[in-house]
Amino acid sequence: MNSTTRLSPQVIPRSEHSISRAAISPNALKVLYRLKEAGYQGFLVGGAVRDLLLGLQPKDFDVATNALPDEVRRLFRNCRLIGRRFRLAHVFFGGEIIEVATFRAAAAPEREDIEDPDVDAEAPEDAPLESIRPEFSPPSDSEHRAFDLRGRILRDNIYGTIEEDVWRRDFAANGLYYNIEDFSIWDFVDGMSDIKARRLKLIGDPETRFREDPVRMLRAVRFAAKLDFSIEPDTERPLQQLAYLLDGVPPARLFDEVLKLFLSGFGAKSYRLLQQYCLFEHLFPQSAAAFVLPPYAYAAQMLELGLANTDARIAADKPVTPTFLFAVLLWSAVLRELNERQAGPSPDLALLLQACDTVLRTQQSRVAIPRRFAIPMRELLMLQPRFTRRSGVKSLSLLQHPRFRAAYDFLLLRAQVGVADPELAKWWTDIQVLPQEERVALVQARPPEPVAEGAPAPGRRRRRRRRGGAARS
């Protein structure tokens, strides 16, 4: 079967499935009913249908329709059209957004070696573009779709029917349509069987689908971890072979996928699956290379503990931050870079800063880390040597640092894997709950500690060098 095959859905009536309108977002129902009243088809689609059938609360409620984006915008004053790669309608209801997508065709057009500057702006800078048709007005189907040399879809605005739209879905379990007309489920790809079997199976030929969009490999891992699904053998088979395709995905897009993998409550299991299918090394190549070297092997255990702790915080509805996540992910790479710059156990703070910056710059070519997370991450790592200073009142200033809590949690992780003194971790744990007077007495009673390499000696200030040559007389 291929994407040009005309499909007839298996229609599952309301009496034979478990989805109730009471479990659907009222705002999504408003969108569906207004589309219906205006004479359009309206379906709840994708992960929302899957999760409702599994008895889970969906995070998002997405809608598919035969209404064109401009027609959707005319129906909803609170609507905004977004996207160049895919034209979508976002309908705003306070803090909730209902995403409405027009049915799109899936038949791939013939390709020509014509470069499209609009597509080039959205592709990776180093990805050669080929086989692209420019847009003209009025556009034809073949003039709206663009591919790169590896078969990845760069743009797809071909509008079609629901029978064609199903081929845009990735996994059969995500390819179900809930029809607001009669509350039935339309199943074109036997997705109901996959949900009952808790199985992930790609729609269409797996290798072709992964080449069209390599991020589908990460989605396979994410859904398998989140839903506790198995990956069907034919879908699983190309994963290691095609893992290299992730190298050509825009780093900003991979940043979003990494957050979904590791900050959704199932990060530890996602990491194990990424390692199993050799995908992790294409997201964090510096860390993966360090993990296999004996001096840094503990950092892999530290990462697993950090991810498990993050999962537990999410389960307890506690806040988590990408800053801490990337610190744990990149710690082994930073240590390796630092040790190549210096000798000796005491870290030179200037060299530690240089190592952080070098690792971050290199990492940006794979997974882009925005400055709002990269800078605090660097601060968190730079605080680690300060935990060894426990004498003198100035050492207490660390407790007031805005990154103290995250840096302290990082210290605890290091102590758990045996590379930081457990007594040191306990000391900083205990001192946080003491009154200020007792804190001061405790640090004043400690003997002075040796100054870390790269830090100024106590009582001496570093002189600033004047700019512009010799000092004035």
C-alpha positions as CSV (number, residue, x, y, z in Angstrom):
1,M,0.0,0.0,0.0
2,N,1.3,3.5,-0.8
3,S,0.2,7.1,-0.3
4,T,-1.7,7.2,-3.6
5,T,-3.9,4.3,-2.6
6,R,-7.5,5.4,-2.0
7,L,-8.5,4.3,1.5
8,S,-11.8,3.7,3.1
9,P,-11.8,4.1,6.8
10,Q,-13.0,1.7,9.4
11,V,-15.7,3.7,11.1
12,I,-15.9,2.9,14.8
13,P,-19.2,4.1,16.2
14,R,-19.5,5.9,19.6
15,S,-20.9,2.7,21.2
16,E,-17.6,0.8,20.4
17,H,-15.0,3.2,21.8
18,S,-14.3,4.9,25.1
19,I,-13.9,8.6,24.1
20,S,-16.4,10.9,25.8
21,R,-16.9,14.6,25.0
22,A,-16.6,15.3,28.7
23,A,-12.9,14.4,28.4
24,I,-12.3,16.8,25.5
25,S,-11.3,20.4,26.0
26,P,-14.4,22.6,25.8
27,N,-12.5,25.0,23.5
28,A,-11.6,22.2,21.1
29,L,-15.3,21.3,21.0
30,K,-16.2,24.9,20.2
31,V,-13.8,24.8,17.2
32,L,-15.2,21.5,16.0
33,Y,-18.8,22.5,16.3
34,R,-18.3,25.8,14.6
35,L,-16.6,24.1,11.7
36,K,-19.5,21.7,11.5
37,E,-22.1,24.5,11.6
38,A,-20.3,26.3,8.8
39,G,-20.5,23.2,6.6
40,Y,-16.9,21.9,7.0
41,Q,-15.6,18.6,8.3
42,G,-14.0,18.8,11.7
43,F,-12.0,16.0,13.4
44,L,-10.0,15.7,16.6
45,V,-6.7,14.1,15.5
46,G,-3.4,12.7,16.5
47,G,-2.1,12.3,20.0
48,A,-5.3,13.6,21.6
49,V,-7.3,10.7,20.2
50,R,-4.6,8.2,21.1
51,D,-4.3,9.5,24.7
52,L,-8.1,9.6,25.3
53,L,-8.3,6.0,24.2
54,L,-5.5,5.1,26.6
55,G,-7.3,6.9,29.4
56,L,-4.7,9.7,29.6
57,Q,-5.2,13.4,29.7
58,P,-4.0,14.9,26.4
59,K,-1.6,17.9,26.6
60,D,-2.9,19.4,23.3
61,F,-6.1,19.1,21.3
62,D,-5.4,19.4,17.5
63,V,-8.1,19.6,14.9
64,A,-8.0,18.7,11.2
65,T,-10.5,20.0,8.7
66,N,-11.3,20.5,5.0
67,A,-11.5,24.2,5.5
68,L,-8.6,26.2,4.1
69,P,-6.5,28.3,6.5
70,D,-8.1,31.6,5.3
71,E,-11.6,30.1,5.8
72,V,-10.7,29.0,9.3
73,R,-9.5,32.6,10.0
74,R,-12.8,34.0,8.8
75,L,-14.7,31.7,11.2
76,F,-12.7,32.7,14.3
77,R,-11.8,36.3,15.2
78,N,-9.4,34.9,17.8
79,C,-7.4,33.1,15.0
80,R,-3.9,33.7,13.7
81,L,-2.3,31.9,10.8
82,I,1.3,30.8,11.4
83,G,4.1,28.9,9.7
84,R,5.9,28.7,6.4
85,R,6.8,25.1,6.4
86,F,3.2,24.1,7.3
87,R,0.4,26.7,7.1
88,L,-1.6,26.3,10.3
89,A,-4.4,28.2,12.1
90,H,-4.1,28.8,15.8
91,V,-7.3,29.6,17.6
92,F,-6.7,31.3,20.9
93,F,-8.8,30.8,24.1
94,G,-6.9,32.6,26.8
95,G,-3.9,30.4,27.7
96,E,-5.1,27.5,25.5
97,I,-4.4,27.3,21.7
98,I,-6.3,24.9,19.5
99,E,-4.3,24.1,16.4
100,V,-6.3,23.7,13.2
101,A,-4.7,22.1,10.2
102,T,-6.2,21.8,6.7
103,F,-6.1,18.3,5.2
104,R,-3.0,17.9,3.1
105,A,-2.2,15.6,0.3
106,A,0.7,13.2,0.6
107,A,1.6,12.2,-3.0
108,A,5.2,13.3,-3.6
109,P,5.6,15.4,-6.8
110,E,8.4,15.0,-9.3
111,R,11.5,17.0,-8.3
112,E,13.6,19.4,-10.3
113,D,17.0,20.9,-9.6
114,I,15.6,24.5,-9.0
115,E,16.6,26.3,-5.8
116,D,14.0,28.1,-3.8
117,P,15.4,31.0,-1.7
118,D,12.5,30.8,0.7
119,V,13.1,27.2,1.5
120,D,16.8,27.8,1.7
121,A,16.2,30.1,4.6
122,E,14.5,27.3,6.6
123,A,17.0,24.6,5.8
124,P,20.3,24.0,7.7
125,E,23.0,26.3,6.4
126,D,25.2,23.5,5.3
127,A,22.5,21.4,3.7
128,P,22.7,21.6,-0.1
129,L,19.2,22.2,-1.6
130,E,18.2,20.4,-4.7
131,S,15.0,19.0,-6.3
132,I,13.0,22.1,-5.4
133,R,10.2,23.7,-7.4
134,P,9.6,27.5,-6.9
135,E,6.1,28.8,-6.0
136,F,4.0,30.5,-8.6
137,S,0.4,31.8,-8.6
138,P,-1.8,29.9,-8.9
139,P,0.3,27.1,-7.4
140,S,0.0,23.5,-8.4
141,D,0.6,20.5,-6.1
142,S,4.1,20.0,-7.2
143,E,5.0,23.6,-6.7
144,H,4.2,23.6,-3.0
145,R,6.5,20.7,-1.8
146,A,10.2,20.9,-1.3
147,F,12.8,18.2,-0.4
148,D,16.5,18.2,0.3
149,L,19.0,15.7,-1.1
150,R,18.4,13.1,1.6
151,G,14.7,13.0,1.0
152,R,13.7,15.3,4.0
153,I,10.6,17.4,3.4
154,L,11.4,21.1,3.8
155,R,8.0,22.5,3.0
156,D,4.6,21.0,2.4
157,N,1.5,23.1,1.7
158,I,-0.5,20.7,-0.6
159,Y,-4.1,20.7,0.5
160,G,-6.0,17.5,0.0
161,T,-8.6,15.1,1.4
162,I,-8.7,13.2,4.7
163,E,-7.8,10.0,2.8
164,E,-4.6,11.7,1.7
165,D,-4.0,13.6,5.0
166,V,-3.7,10.3,6.9
167,W,-0.4,9.7,5.1
168,R,1.1,12.8,6.8
169,R,0.7,11.2,10.1
170,D,3.7,9.4,11.4
171,F,2.5,6.4,13.5
172,A,-0.6,4.4,13.0
173,A,-1.5,5.0,16.7
174,N,-1.5,8.7,15.9
175,G,-3.5,8.3,12.7
176,L,-7.0,8.2,14.2
177,Y,-9.7,10.8,13.5
178,Y,-12.5,11.6,16.0
179,N,-15.5,12.9,13.9
180,I,-17.6,15.6,15.6
181,E,-20.5,14.8,13.2
182,D,-21.5,11.6,14.9
183,F,-18.7,11.0,17.6
184,S,-17.3,8.1,15.6
185,I,-13.6,7.3,15.1
186,W,-12.3,7.0,11.6
187,D,-9.3,4.5,11.3
188,F,-7.6,4.3,8.0
189,V,-4.4,2.5,9.1
190,D,-5.5,0.0,11.7
191,G,-4.4,2.4,14.5
192,M,-6.9,1.0,16.9
193,S,-5.1,-2.4,16.8
194,D,-1.8,-0.8,17.6
195,I,-3.2,1.1,20.5
196,K,-4.7,-2.1,21.9
197,A,-1.3,-3.9,21.4
198,R,0.6,-0.8,22.8
199,R,2.7,-0.8,19.6
200,L,4.3,1.9,17.5
201,K,4.2,1.3,13.7
202,L,5.1,3.8,11.1
203,I,2.5,4.5,8.4
204,G,4.2,3.6,5.1
205,D,7.7,2.4,4.4
206,P,9.8,3.1,7.5
207,E,13.0,4.0,5.7
208,T,11.3,6.4,3.4
209,R,9.3,8.0,6.3
210,F,12.5,8.5,8.4
211,R,14.3,10.0,5.5
212,E,11.4,12.4,4.9
213,D,11.7,13.7,8.4
214,P,14.5,12.2,10.6
215,V,12.9,13.7,13.7
216,R,10.4,10.9,13.5
217,M,13.2,8.7,14.9
218,L,13.2,10.8,18.1
219,R,9.4,10.8,18.1
220,A,9.5,7.0,18.0
221,V,11.7,7.0,21.1
222,R,9.7,9.6,22.9
223,F,6.3,7.9,22.3
224,A,7.8,4.5,23.3
225,A,9.1,6.0,26.5
226,K,6.0,8.0,27.3
227,L,3.4,5.4,26.5
228,D,5.4,2.3,27.4
229,F,4.8,1.1,23.8
230,S,7.0,-1.3,21.9
231,I,8.4,-0.3,18.5
232,E,7.3,-2.7,15.8
233,P,10.2,-4.6,14.2
234,D,10.0,-3.1,10.7
235,T,9.9,0.4,12.2
236,E,12.7,-0.3,14.6
237,R,15.1,-1.9,12.1
238,P,16.3,1.3,10.3
239,L,16.8,3.4,13.4
240,Q,20.5,2.7,13.9
241,Q,21.3,2.7,10.2
242,L,19.6,6.1,9.6
243,A,20.7,7.8,12.9
244,Y,23.2,9.9,11.0
245,L,20.3,11.8,9.3
246,L,19.8,13.7,12.6
247,D,23.1,15.6,11.8
248,G,21.2,17.5,9.1
249,V,18.2,18.6,11.1
250,P,18.2,22.3,12.1
251,P,19.7,22.6,15.7
252,A,16.8,24.8,16.8
253,R,14.3,22.1,16.0
254,L,16.4,19.5,17.9
255,F,16.4,21.8,20.9
256,D,12.6,21.5,21.1
257,E,12.8,17.7,20.6
258,V,15.4,17.4,23.4
259,L,13.1,19.2,25.8
260,K,10.2,16.9,24.9
261,L,12.4,13.9,25.4
262,F,13.9,14.8,28.7
263,L,11.5,17.3,30.4
264,S,8.2,15.5,30.0
265,G,8.5,13.0,32.9
266,F,10.1,10.0,31.1
267,G,13.6,11.3,30.5
268,A,15.5,8.4,32.0
269,K,13.7,5.9,29.8
270,S,14.1,8.2,26.7
271,Y,17.9,8.3,27.4
272,R,18.2,4.5,27.5
273,L,16.3,4.2,24.2
274,L,18.4,6.9,22.6
275,Q,21.5,5.0,23.6
276,Q,20.0,1.7,22.4
277,Y,19.4,3.0,18.9
278,C,22.7,5.1,18.7
279,L,20.7,8.3,18.5
280,F,22.2,10.1,21.5
281,E,25.6,10.5,20.0
282,H,24.1,12.5,17.1
283,L,22.5,14.9,19.6
284,F,25.3,15.3,22.1
285,P,28.5,13.9,20.3
286,Q,31.0,15.5,22.8
287,S,29.2,13.9,25.8
288,A,28.8,10.6,24.1
289,A,32.6,10.5,23.3
290,A,33.5,11.4,26.9
291,F,31.2,8.7,28.4
292,V,33.3,5.9,26.9
293,L,36.6,7.2,28.5
294,P,37.3,5.9,32.0
295,P,37.9,9.2,33.7
296,Y,34.5,10.5,32.6
297,A,32.4,7.3,32.6
298,Y,30.8,8.2,35.9
299,A,29.1,11.2,34.1
300,A,26.8,8.7,32.3
301,Q,25.6,7.4,35.6
302,M,25.3,11.0,36.9
303,L,23.1,11.8,33.8
304,E,20.8,8.8,34.5
305,L,20.4,9.9,38.1
306,G,19.8,13.5,37.1
307,L,17.1,12.4,34.6
308,A,15.5,10.1,37.2
309,N,15.4,13.0,39.7
310,T,13.9,15.2,37.1
311,D,11.2,12.7,36.3
312,A,10.4,12.4,40.0
313,R,10.1,16.2,40.2
314,I,7.7,16.3,37.3
315,A,5.6,13.5,38.8
316,A,5.4,15.6,42.0
317,D,4.4,18.7,40.0
318,K,7.6,20.5,40.9
319,P,9.4,22.9,38.6
320,V,12.2,21.8,36.3
321,T,14.6,23.8,34.2
322,P,16.5,23.2,30.9
323,T,19.5,24.9,32.6
324,F,20.0,22.0,35.0
325,L,19.3,19.5,32.2
326,F,22.0,20.8,29.9
327,A,24.5,21.1,32.7
328,V,24.1,17.4,33.4
329,L,24.1,16.5,29.7
330,L,27.3,18.4,29.0
331,W,29.3,18.0,32.2
332,S,31.5,15.1,30.9
333,A,32.3,17.1,27.8
334,V,33.3,20.2,29.9
335,L,35.5,18.1,32.2
336,R,37.3,16.5,29.2
337,E,37.8,19.9,27.6
338,L,39.1,21.3,30.9
339,N,41.5,18.4,31.5
340,E,43.0,18.9,28.0
341,R,43.7,22.5,29.0
342,Q,45.3,22.0,32.4
343,A,47.1,19.5,34.7
344,G,46.4,19.0,38.4
345,P,43.4,18.3,40.5
346,S,42.6,21.9,41.4
347,P,40.5,23.6,38.7
348,D,41.7,26.9,37.2
349,L,38.5,29.0,37.1
350,A,39.6,30.8,33.9
351,L,40.2,27.5,32.2
352,L,36.9,26.1,33.4
353,L,35.1,29.1,31.9
354,Q,37.0,28.5,28.6
355,A,36.1,24.8,28.6
356,C,32.4,25.7,29.2
357,D,32.4,28.2,26.3
358,T,34.2,25.8,24.0
359,V,31.7,23.0,24.6
360,L,28.7,25.2,24.3
361,R,29.9,26.7,21.0
362,T,30.5,23.2,19.5
363,Q,27.2,21.9,20.8
364,Q,25.2,24.7,19.1
365,S,25.9,22.9,15.7
366,R,23.8,19.9,16.9
367,V,21.3,21.1,19.5
368,A,21.0,24.8,19.7
369,I,20.9,26.0,23.4
370,P,19.4,29.5,23.7
371,R,21.5,32.0,25.7
372,R,18.8,32.2,28.4
373,F,19.7,28.6,29.3
374,A,23.4,28.5,28.2
375,I,24.5,31.4,30.4
376,P,22.9,30.1,33.7
377,M,24.2,26.7,32.9
378,R,27.7,28.0,32.7
379,E,27.2,29.9,36.0
380,L,26.0,26.7,37.6
381,L,29.1,24.8,36.6
382,M,31.4,27.6,37.6
383,L,30.0,27.5,41.1
384,Q,31.1,23.9,41.7
385,P,34.7,24.8,42.9
386,R,33.2,27.3,45.3
387,F,31.6,24.6,47.3
388,T,35.0,23.5,48.6
389,R,35.4,26.9,50.4
390,R,33.8,26.7,53.8
391,S,35.9,29.0,56.0
392,G,35.4,32.7,56.4
393,V,32.2,34.7,56.3
394,K,32.6,35.3,52.6
395,S,32.0,31.7,51.9
396,L,28.4,32.2,53.0
397,S,27.7,34.5,50.0
398,L,27.3,31.4,47.9
399,L,24.0,30.8,49.6
400,Q,22.7,34.1,48.1
401,H,23.8,33.4,44.6
402,P,20.8,33.1,42.2
403,R,22.1,29.8,40.9
404,F,22.8,28.3,44.3
405,R,19.9,25.9,44.4
406,A,20.6,24.4,41.0
407,A,24.4,24.3,41.7
408,Y,23.7,22.6,45.1
409,D,21.5,20.0,43.4
410,F,24.4,19.4,41.0
411,L,26.8,18.9,43.9
412,L,24.5,16.3,45.4
413,L,24.5,14.4,42.1
414,R,28.3,14.5,42.0
415,A,28.3,13.2,45.6
416,Q,25.9,10.4,44.7
417,V,28.3,9.0,42.0
418,G,31.4,9.4,44.3
419,V,33.2,12.3,42.7
420,A,32.4,14.9,45.4
421,D,32.9,14.4,49.1
422,P,29.6,13.3,50.7
423,E,30.7,15.2,53.9
424,L,30.9,18.3,51.7
425,A,27.4,17.8,50.4
426,K,26.1,17.2,53.9
427,W,27.7,20.4,55.2
428,W,26.0,22.5,52.6
429,T,22.7,20.7,53.2
430,D,22.9,21.4,56.9
431,I,24.0,25.0,56.8
432,Q,21.0,26.0,54.7
433,V,18.6,25.4,57.6
434,L,20.7,27.1,60.4
435,P,20.1,30.6,61.7
436,Q,22.4,33.2,60.4
437,E,24.3,33.6,63.7
438,E,25.1,29.8,63.7
439,R,26.2,29.9,60.1
440,V,28.7,32.7,60.8
441,A,30.0,30.9,63.9
442,L,30.4,27.7,62.0
443,V,32.4,29.1,59.1
444,Q,34.6,31.3,61.4
445,A,35.5,28.2,63.5
446,R,36.9,26.4,60.4
447,P,40.6,26.8,59.7
448,P,41.6,28.7,56.5
449,E,41.6,26.7,53.4
450,P,44.1,26.8,50.5
451,V,43.2,29.2,47.7
452,A,42.1,27.4,44.5
453,E,44.3,27.9,41.5
454,G,43.1,30.8,39.4
455,A,41.5,32.6,42.4
456,P,43.0,35.7,44.1
457,A,44.6,35.3,47.5
458,P,42.5,36.5,50.5
459,G,43.1,40.1,51.4
460,R,44.6,40.9,48.0
461,R,42.8,42.5,45.1
462,R,43.8,41.9,41.5
463,R,45.0,45.1,39.9
464,R,43.2,46.1,36.7
465,R,45.4,46.7,33.8
466,R,45.1,50.1,32.3
467,R,44.1,50.4,28.7
468,G,46.2,52.5,26.4
469,G,49.8,51.6,27.5
470,A,51.8,53.0,30.5
471,A,50.2,54.4,33.6
472,R,50.0,58.1,33.9
473,S,52.6,59.9,36.2
